Amino acid sequence: MESPGETVRKVLLNAAHIRGSIEGISGTDVDLNLLEEGNNEEEE
């Protein structure tokens, strides 16, 4: 059984790969905000 820290590390590594794929396809920077509270600009 893996530790919670190992699980978080794997999730962040996968997210980095996904981010790289999205940026490569779209040609723009992507901010996934995984470790911070999101900024919901749509809600006013």
N, C-alpha and C positions, 0 to 999 in steps of 0.2 A: 504494500500500500504506500502510495506516495504522500509526502507531506503537503500541507496546504501551500507552502512556499513554492514547492516544485510545480504544483498545479497552476499557480498564478504565473510562474515563469513560462510555462508552456502556452498558456492563453495569450500572454503578451507577445511571445515569439510568433505565434500563429497570426495574431492581429497585425504585427509588423509585416509579415509576408502578404497578408490580404491588402494592407495599405499600399505596399509597393506595387501589387498587381493593379489596384484601382488607379494609382497615380500613373502607371505605365500606360494603361488603356486610355485614360482621360487626358493625360498630358498636363494635369494640374495638381497642385498640392492638396492633400486630404488631411483633415484633423479629426481623428476618431474620438478624442476626449474620453479615453478609457479610465483614466485615473482621477479625473476632475469632474465636478458636477457640471452637467451640460448647460449651455446657454440657449434657452428656448426663445429665439428671436421672433418666432411665429406667434407666440402668445403675447398679447398686449392687453 
